[in-house]
Amino acid sequence: MGLETKIHPQVLKLWRIRGFMNSLPLVVVTLLYNFLFQIMPNTALPEAGIYITIGVTIIGGFLLIYVVPTLNYQSWRVEYKKDEIDFVSGILIKKRVTIPLIRIQNIESNKGPLTQKMGLMSLIISTAANSHKLPEMPDLEAIELQKRIQRLIQHSL
């Protein structure tokens, strides 16, 4: 059996911040609709649209900021075995990907401005067919994992 890891709790915070950023278009549409309704009250815009856009914004924001990141956080698992890496992810549909170590061609690290500020980094594992992105993890953990995978690859050859 291998080493199974869960996602670092800091990643949930990062995903919630991204969810907030993704919900901003909903807020813009709501504000724009309400603004247009205020400056043009005698138009074909239905008054109920104000309440519908506000409701969609609140529900969408709640889903994008709280529900989806929490469910993703609970569903992600990575297991590092002697000769393969096993990913399990997905909220409604569980996706399981097994990557044999001998198939790995490249391991990239990725840091955006937000992840850098939070001290996180993601790894992208490339094979001949696909690339698989691991969720963000603390910098030192990501570097150590990258080295561990490289050592496992060397020992499996």
Secondary structure, DSSP 4 states (H G I P E B T S, - for coil): --EEEPPPHHHHHHHHHHHHHHHHHHHHHHHHHHHHHHH-TTSS--THHHHHHHHHHHHHHHIIIIIHHHHHHHH-EEEE-SSEEEEEE-SSS-EEEEEEGGG--EEEEE--HHHHHHTEEEEEEE-SS-EEEPPPEEHHHHHHHHHHHHHHHHHH-
